[in-house]
Amino acid sequence: MDRVSARLEDLPLRPDLRGLTPYGAPQAPLPVALNVNENTHPVPEDVADDILDSVARALREVNRYPDREFGALREGFADYLGHGLTADQIWAANGSNEVLQHLLQAFAGPGRTAFGFAPTYSMYPLLTRGTGASYVAGSRGVDYTLAAEDAAAQVAEAGPDIVFLCAPNNPTGTPLGLDVIEAVYDAVDGIVIVDEAYQEFAPRDSRSALTLLPDRERLVVSRTMSKAFAFAGARVGYLAADPGVIDALRLVRLPYHLSALTQAAAIAALRHAPAMLAMVDDIVAQRDRITATLDALGYAPYESWTNFVLFSGVDDPAATWQALYDRGVLIRDVGIPHSLRVTAGTEVESTAFLDALASISAAERV
């Protein structure tokens, strides 16, 4: 019997979700994939062995539910972050996206509003609308920076229940001053989320928003293990905030949302934090090398405190993206006019990208 699949528009979908498209970075089996800001360095072998041993031990008790409060993992994150943080100020979930979703479920929802400064992480509006809230996009300067006074004024006018501050910003790589965070916090009564997914790639002397947490009960600092820790496939994100915020998140999380295997793997990885982070210096070196070479090729790279580089001066982003694809290199067209974004990979991967781009530029000049 032939079956006809229902069309999305024929299903009783929530009205506010109609017309939306899901998150979707291109996936393709190319030799060099530098499009989703992963850490392309493999986990060190000795670290991987310890993680495997920890997961194997957890498997012996996988017939039981995991620790619902993931106490050991929270202690590990508190130790890693420092700044006097304790386990009762830590939350974690399956990737930083679920961490953000928990915050939206607790503090946004129908009739409420979230705010972000465009261009920024594309999941902010998707997650917001998925919880039934409205999303408002503010604006940045011509170089994608934010000034404290202007940012505070935009937020005060919008009066949102949640503000997203991506620091440093994705997809532009732009650093964010702590003065901006302070000004925005003082301008609203809602939750202010500082998304520090790429903080480990910032200059060592730069201050984290974690230093602003004391006496700011509405401030949240979100992190991930996907980038610097080379743990994207494990899906582990976390945040630091006032214990009251953590209590609020318990109201919306699913029971036992972090599996025993996820907890075991993350705890083991944190035990090896210095080894896992040793690759950061190499990634930063490749990022800076890419920036310098892009400039030499006649493009205009933006300042980046992340593991990627946004560069403008691209006459036809779609054509350049396709030409790189045809040469076995996958990067990202993030929809910013005359711009493309590339992740800083290993030295071999970064060289492949730069050589491919140089060959395209040379061909265009002929």
Summary of the structure (lengths in Angstrom):
residues: 366
radius of gyration: 21.2
end to end distance: 58.4
largest distance: 66.6
contacts: 1164
relative contact order: 0.16
helix: 43%
strand: 15%
